[in-house]
Amino acid sequence: MADVLGWRKLMGVIGPSTNTVVQPDMERMRPDGVTNHYSRIYVTDPVALSDEDFFAGTQAISDNTLDAVRSVITCKPDYLVMGMSAVTFYGGIAGGEKFRQQVEDVASTAVSIGSESLVAALRAYGGIKKVSFVSPYFPAANAEVRNYLEESGFEVVRDVALQCRCWTDIAKVTPERLIEVLEELDGPDVDALVQVGTNLSMLDLAARTEARLGKPVIAINAATYWHALRACGIEDRIEGLGRLLAEF
């Protein structure tokens, strides 16, 4: 018997307890017959003043992730979507694969993670070689993202670390500030703009900027949910949230 509401797929979405953007973002991308079931990774909201503080905070998220996974799998989801991204870039491609495998070993189901989904999205557009990216992270974490993308075959031309001082501040970064950053990141030497950090609200702004610039602008939440849908064989085209969801 199929689930009455989630008759196509049940998605377990894992995100930090301080995150207020992933859940509404992924609801907006959810097709009929798919239901999202959010499980929160318990984390406090510490102040980060340095690279070391930031890494300590993301390590706490990583340490508690599997408890959130164990919680959500009791509803027997068909697939998992990781709604936090920093840790998935740590240690390059091998580090991302190791993290994903740890989650899948506990869940006994597959999961889409931010790092791998982003690379898949860039490749889906085709012809992208040079990228720039923005994050709410600190510089040392941006170096991990840069390393991951370069290991995956992309040249990182520029990046901006917004250095948000606590997790909840990330959701308070305004569109006006992000527009300034995107202008700083863009240029004729860049094929695509990318945003990482799942509590940074860029779903709408990325779509508008993509249409205005005529080049790919990819928000991490769009990439990860898109990857999960396609991995589940759901090929619905979703309009209004960027080319990735509408065309690929």
C-alpha positions as CSV (number, residue, x, y, z in Angstrom):
1,M,0.0,0.0,0.0
2,A,1.3,3.4,-0.9
3,D,1.4,6.4,1.5
4,V,-1.8,8.4,0.8
5,L,-0.1,11.8,0.5
6,G,3.5,10.7,-0.4
7,W,2.3,8.2,-3.0
8,R,5.4,8.9,-5.2
9,K,8.1,9.3,-2.6
10,L,8.7,10.1,1.1
11,M,11.7,12.3,1.5
12,G,13.6,12.5,4.8
13,V,15.2,16.0,5.1
14,I,18.0,16.4,7.6
15,G,19.0,19.9,8.7
16,P,20.4,21.7,11.7
17,S,18.0,22.7,14.4
18,T,19.0,26.4,13.9
19,N,18.2,26.3,10.2
20,T,15.0,28.2,9.2
21,V,15.5,28.2,5.4
22,V,15.9,24.6,4.3
23,Q,12.4,23.4,5.3
24,P,10.5,26.2,3.5
25,D,12.8,26.1,0.5
26,M,12.3,22.4,0.0
27,E,8.6,22.6,0.5
28,R,8.5,25.1,-2.4
29,M,10.3,22.5,-4.7
30,R,8.1,19.6,-3.7
31,P,6.0,18.0,-6.4
32,D,2.6,16.6,-5.8
33,G,2.8,13.0,-4.4
34,V,6.1,13.7,-2.7
35,T,6.2,14.6,1.0
36,N,9.1,16.0,3.0
37,H,9.8,14.9,6.6
38,Y,12.2,17.2,8.4
39,S,14.5,15.9,11.1
40,R,16.6,18.4,13.0
41,I,20.2,18.0,13.9
42,Y,20.5,19.3,17.5
43,V,23.0,22.1,17.7
44,T,23.3,25.3,19.8
45,D,23.9,28.7,18.2
46,P,27.4,29.6,19.3
47,V,29.2,32.8,18.3
48,A,32.0,32.2,15.7
49,L,34.8,34.7,15.7
50,S,37.4,32.6,13.9
51,D,38.1,29.7,11.5
52,E,38.6,27.5,14.6
53,D,35.2,28.5,16.1
54,F,33.5,27.8,12.8
55,F,35.0,24.4,12.4
56,A,34.1,23.5,16.0
57,G,30.5,24.5,15.3
58,T,30.3,22.4,12.1
59,Q,31.9,19.5,13.9
60,A,29.1,19.6,16.4
61,I,26.6,19.4,13.6
62,S,28.4,16.5,12.1
63,D,28.6,14.7,15.4
64,N,24.8,14.9,15.9
65,T,23.8,14.2,12.3
66,L,23.4,10.5,12.7
67,D,20.9,10.9,15.6
68,A,18.7,13.0,13.3
69,V,19.0,10.3,10.7
70,R,17.9,7.6,13.1
71,S,14.9,9.7,14.1
72,V,13.6,10.3,10.6
73,I,14.1,6.8,9.3
74,T,11.3,5.6,11.6
75,C,8.8,7.0,9.1
76,K,10.4,4.8,6.5
77,P,11.4,7.4,3.9
78,D,12.3,6.3,0.4
79,Y,15.3,8.7,0.2
80,L,17.2,11.3,2.3
81,V,18.1,14.9,1.5
82,M,20.9,16.5,3.5
83,G,19.9,20.0,4.4
84,M,23.3,21.1,5.6
85,S,26.3,21.5,3.3
86,A,29.6,22.6,5.0
87,V,30.6,19.2,6.3
88,T,30.0,17.6,2.9
89,F,32.8,19.6,1.4
90,Y,35.4,18.8,4.1
91,G,38.2,16.5,2.9
92,G,37.6,16.8,-0.8
93,I,35.8,14.2,-2.8
94,A,36.9,11.4,-0.6
95,G,35.7,13.3,2.5
96,G,32.2,13.8,1.0
97,E,31.9,10.2,0.0
98,K,32.9,9.1,3.5
99,F,30.3,11.3,5.1
100,R,27.6,10.1,2.6
101,Q,28.4,6.5,3.3
102,Q,28.2,7.0,7.0
103,V,24.7,8.4,6.7
104,E,23.6,5.6,4.2
105,D,25.0,2.9,6.5
106,V,22.7,4.1,9.3
107,A,19.7,4.9,7.2
108,S,19.9,1.9,4.8
109,T,18.7,4.3,2.1
110,A,20.5,6.6,-0.3
111,V,21.0,10.4,0.5
112,S,21.8,13.4,-1.6
113,I,24.4,15.7,-0.1
114,G,25.3,19.2,-1.0
115,S,28.8,18.8,-2.4
116,E,28.0,16.0,-4.8
117,S,24.6,17.6,-5.8
118,L,26.3,20.9,-6.6
119,V,28.9,19.2,-8.9
120,A,26.1,17.2,-10.6
121,A,24.2,20.4,-11.1
122,L,27.2,22.2,-12.7
123,R,27.7,19.3,-15.0
124,A,24.0,19.2,-16.0
125,Y,24.3,22.6,-17.5
126,G,27.3,21.6,-19.5
127,G,30.3,23.6,-20.6
128,I,31.0,25.1,-17.1
129,K,34.7,25.3,-16.3
130,K,35.2,28.4,-14.1
131,V,33.0,29.3,-11.1
132,S,32.8,31.7,-8.3
133,F,31.0,31.1,-5.0
134,V,29.6,32.7,-1.9
135,S,29.1,31.1,1.5
136,P,28.2,32.2,5.0
137,Y,31.3,30.4,6.2
138,F,34.7,31.6,7.5
139,P,37.7,31.6,5.1
140,A,39.1,28.2,6.1
141,A,35.8,26.5,5.3
142,N,35.7,28.3,2.0
143,A,39.1,26.7,1.3
144,E,37.5,23.3,1.7
145,V,34.7,24.2,-0.8
146,R,37.3,25.5,-3.2
147,N,39.4,22.3,-2.8
148,Y,36.3,20.2,-3.4
149,L,35.3,22.0,-6.6
150,E,38.8,22.0,-8.0
151,E,39.2,18.3,-7.3
152,S,35.9,17.9,-9.3
153,G,37.5,19.7,-12.3
154,F,36.3,23.3,-11.9
155,E,38.5,26.4,-11.6
156,V,37.4,28.6,-8.7
157,V,38.0,32.2,-9.9
158,R,36.7,34.1,-6.8
159,D,34.9,33.4,-3.5
160,V,33.4,35.4,-0.7
161,A,33.1,34.1,2.9
162,L,30.4,36.2,4.6
163,Q,31.7,35.1,8.1
164,C,28.2,35.1,9.7
165,R,28.8,35.1,13.5
166,C,26.2,32.5,14.4
167,W,24.0,30.0,12.7
168,T,20.8,31.9,13.0
169,D,22.5,35.1,11.6
170,I,22.9,33.3,8.3
171,A,19.2,33.4,7.6
172,K,19.3,37.2,8.2
173,V,21.6,38.1,5.4
174,T,19.5,40.3,3.1
175,P,19.0,40.0,-0.6
176,E,20.5,43.5,-1.0
177,R,23.8,42.2,0.6
178,L,23.8,39.1,-1.6
179,I,23.2,41.2,-4.7
180,E,26.4,43.1,-3.9
181,V,28.3,39.9,-3.4
182,L,27.0,38.4,-6.7
183,E,28.2,41.5,-8.5
184,E,31.6,41.1,-6.9
185,L,31.8,37.4,-7.9
186,D,30.6,37.8,-11.5
187,G,32.7,38.7,-14.5
188,P,33.5,37.7,-18.0
189,D,36.0,35.2,-16.6
190,V,33.2,33.2,-14.7
191,D,30.9,30.6,-16.3
192,A,28.7,30.1,-13.3
193,L,27.9,31.5,-9.8
194,V,27.3,29.2,-6.9
195,Q,26.0,29.6,-3.3
196,V,26.7,27.2,-0.5
197,G,25.4,27.2,3.1
198,T,21.8,25.9,3.4
199,N,20.6,28.6,5.8
200,L,21.5,31.3,3.4
201,S,18.3,32.2,1.5
202,M,19.1,32.4,-2.2
203,L,16.5,30.3,-4.0
204,D,14.6,33.2,-5.5
205,L,17.6,35.5,-5.9
206,A,19.6,32.9,-7.7
207,A,16.7,32.4,-10.2
208,R,16.4,36.1,-10.8
209,T,20.1,36.6,-11.2
210,E,20.4,33.7,-13.6
211,A,17.8,35.2,-15.8
212,R,19.4,38.6,-15.7
213,L,23.0,37.5,-16.3
214,G,22.2,34.7,-18.8
215,K,24.5,32.3,-17.0
216,P,24.0,29.6,-14.4
217,V,23.4,30.7,-10.8
218,I,23.0,27.8,-8.5
219,A,21.6,27.8,-4.9
220,I,22.7,24.8,-2.8
221,N,19.2,24.0,-1.7
222,A,18.0,23.9,-5.3
223,A,20.9,21.7,-6.3
224,T,20.4,19.2,-3.4
225,Y,16.6,18.8,-3.8
226,W,16.9,18.6,-7.6
227,H,19.5,15.9,-7.2
228,A,17.3,13.9,-4.8
229,L,14.2,14.2,-7.1
230,R,16.2,13.0,-10.1
231,A,17.8,10.2,-8.1
232,C,14.3,9.0,-7.3
233,G,13.3,9.1,-10.9
234,I,11.1,12.1,-10.5
235,E,11.5,14.2,-13.6
236,D,8.9,16.9,-13.0
237,R,9.9,20.3,-14.4
238,I,9.4,23.0,-11.8
239,E,9.1,26.6,-13.1
240,G,10.1,29.8,-11.5
241,L,13.0,28.6,-9.4
242,G,15.8,28.6,-12.0
243,R,16.9,26.6,-15.0
244,L,18.2,23.6,-13.0
245,L,14.7,22.6,-11.8
246,A,12.9,23.7,-15.0
247,E,15.2,22.2,-17.7
248,F,17.4,19.4,-16.4
